[in-house]
Amino acid sequence: MQLFASRYPDEVAALVLLDTGTADIIARTEQALGRELTQHLWRRGFEGEPEGMRFSDYLESCSQVGQAILPPVPTKVLSATLPLAAPPESAHIAQSIMEIMQQGHAALVSRMSLAEHILVERSSHYIHRDRPDIVSQVVKTFIEQQQLRS
């Protein structure tokens, strides 16, 4: 979404980013959890990925996002408030990753003039699945605002 918005800014009226990746997510994770564990977790996370995406693809995407200039449009960045399911011995790692994501989202919002950061209660990384009510309300509000401007 961020890459599309940066490449086609005239086609974007608003952005809704759902627990989005950020350019520095890997660096933030390495700083908090160490390089070896970070590499292991992220590589493992892409095993069996249905679209065939690999960890190296994700690194490239993060680099591209880091170079992207987002248009000055109303933006909502929604963050999960529940970590992904993990075995009890790894729950603290899942919690750390969720907090790292939230910090990255807050930093992204701080660099945008028309952005708001929303912590979505009772949602994991799959906000659209866990809280479709919130996602649809945010999108509906943007559509209504756009119609008022027309």
N, C-alpha and C positions, 0 to 999 in steps of 0.2 A: 504494500500500500504506500509506504513512504517513498519507494523508488518511483512508482507511477506518479505520485503527486509531484515529485521533483522534476520529472521528465515532461509532464503534461500539466503544468500549473493552471493553464486556462481552462482545463476540463474539471477542475476540482473546486467545489463550492464549500466543502467542509470535510473534515477528517474525523473518523472514529477509529481509534487504534485499540485493539483488544489484547491486553497483556503482551504487547509488542516487543520484539527484540530491539535492542539498542546497539549502536556501534561498539560500545565498550563493555558489553555483557560478559564476554570471555575474560577480559582484563579484570573486571570487577570480581568475577568468580574466582579467578586465580589469586587475587589479592586476599580474598576471604578464606579460601579453602586450600590453596596451594596449587601449583601447576599440574602435578601428577594426578591428583584426584579430579581436578577440573577436566583435564583431557579425557580421563577414563569415563567420567559421568556424561560428558557431551557426546563422546563417540558412542557410548552405549545407548544413549537416548535416540540416536539415529538408526540403530540396528532395526531392521524390519520395517523401516519407515515406508508407508504405503506408496508414496510418490517417488520412492527411490532416491530421495535427497540424502547426501552424505555429509559428514561433519565438515569436510573441506568445502562443500558447497555453501554451508552455513557461514563459515569463516569469510568466504568471498562476499556473501550477501551482507554480512556485518560491515565489511570494508566499504562496500558500495553505499550502504546507509550512512556511514560516517562522512562520506563526501557529498551526500545529498543536501540540497538546499530546499527546505519545505516552503511552500507558498504561505503567505500570511492570511490564512483562512481560519475560521473557527475550528478548534480541534478539541476533542475529548480523548484523553488517554485513560483507559480503564485498566485497573490493576486488580489481580486476584488477591484475595485475603486468606485463602486456604492453600496450603502446599499440596503438591501432587501426592497421591497415595504412595507410601513407601513402607517397607518393613520397619518394625519398631526400632531396630538398631540403626536405621538410616533416617529416621524421622527428623532429627536435628539438621541433617544436610538438606533435606527437602525444604524445611523451614528457612534455612539460610538462603537457599536459592530464591525462594519467593521474596524474601526481604531484599535481596540484591536486585531482583527485577523491579520491585517497587522504587528503590533508590534510583535506578536507571530511568524509570518513567518520570520521577520527580525532576531529575536533572534535564530530561528532554523538555518537559513542560516549562522549566525555568528559562529555556532558550527561545521560547516561542511567545509572541506577544498576545495571541488570542487563544491560548490553550488553558485547559483545566484538567487537573488530575483527579480522578475519581477512584476511590477504593471501593470495590464492589463486594459487599458483604455476602458471605456464604457462596463464594465462587472460587473454583480452582483456575488453573491456566485456561481451561475451556469455558470461558465466561459465557460465550454464546450458547453453550449447552446447559450450563448450570443456572444462568440467570437471563434467559431470553427476554424477560420482562424489562430488565434494565437496558439491555442493548436496543430493543425495539423502541423504548421510550426516548432514548438519546437520539436515535435516527429520526424518529417522528418529530421531535422538537426541531432538529436541523431542517427538515423538510418544511415544516410550518414557518420557520423563520425565513427561509429562502422564498417561500410564496409571498410573505409579507413584503419582502424587498422588491418583488417583481411588479 
